[in-house]
Amino acid sequence: MPGLTTQRSHMKSSKRNNIKLIYISPRDVLKARSDPIHIIASCKSFAKAGLDVELVAPYYFRTESIPEDKIRSVYEITPESMFQITHLPTRLTDHSTPMAVRFEKLLRFSWYFFRLFLVKREQSRYERIICYSKCLISSLPMLTMRRLFLRKRVLTVFEAAAYSHGFWEKWILKRFDYIVAINPVLKEDLIRELALDPDKIIVPPLGMDSAFHEPLKKSKEDARRLLGLPTDDFIVLYSGKITLGTDSEIALLLKAAQLAPFAQFYFTGGKPEVIKYYNELAGSLGLQNLHFTGFFESLEMPLLYMRAADVLLSYYPRSIPTLRYMIPNKILQYARAGRVIVSARYPAIEFMLGPNGAIYVEPEKPPELALTLKRISEGEYDTAIISQNAVTRLSRNTIHDRTKAILEYIL
């Protein structure tokens, strides 16, 4: 098990009002996924705004983790956006149970904040410390210490992407100074159910990041050539978490694939045992148009697949309890890829992309999805205009505009 490891940088000599921002990550950043991309982009942006930024993340044991000494190059962290990364040692793996994950996070973050505030007395070095969290359980030690003796020296902020209405979730959320909500629907529910002061909740603009631009400049033909994909196939891509379940989005897409033999369905991501399960299921159904890539070491590979595709899918089922609010981070990358997005119709997605930024279909209706894909393949939609609508809507604000809005509001 590694010790407490950090990556330090040559910090800018002039920091914004001598403020430190501690970004509490819900997961490690050593695996190529959309959520770590968003977390790193946020930290880079806070650092560019002049804050002394430290990203604190749990360490997971896995064979395909990004080497710690390559994080800067993998995530394109430049000197002007450099920040410190602290990995908290744990015994966690991808197979750890939810209870084990919660216990480890609570234990490790308790020790981290104990050392930070009581041993190192970090709060004495700064005019203000902002604890910016995306993980409720990891925030508990910090909230407790802040309530006992730190008071106004530490400002607490939680970035909420969803809300599951649990008792402990409500109890913890009420104790943050500010909440950054991902959309107005989430803000309205938090105000109504928690009786929070509306001024405590900010809905900043959705900011588009400019990192990983190189693979997104490739033409569809060049992307397919680099990936070894057939030039004439009609390729439908799903990028994201691949989970087991008869009502999962993958199960729904398999049903659509049965009805759409004209399309080749590609899935990026997925653990080996999960991919094995779906490959066996596809074989039993006689499906020949499913392709699973597994995870990549490079963050650029999923973007290259997006450029190689004709259609990008987001098709979550109704069974996801937080779907009312959920805006997947991958949608920003989908839009940047310049390919038409087909999505199940949900309020949060439509708020993000607008009525003309995607082709919407009813959820949990694979026949309708298959028919829509058929119409796209036959040229019934102007996919170039639809994809451009998404880019235009989302590129109105950058990740730096989002950061500026958050800092101006809470400071």
Disulfide bonds with the S-S distance in Angstrom:
none
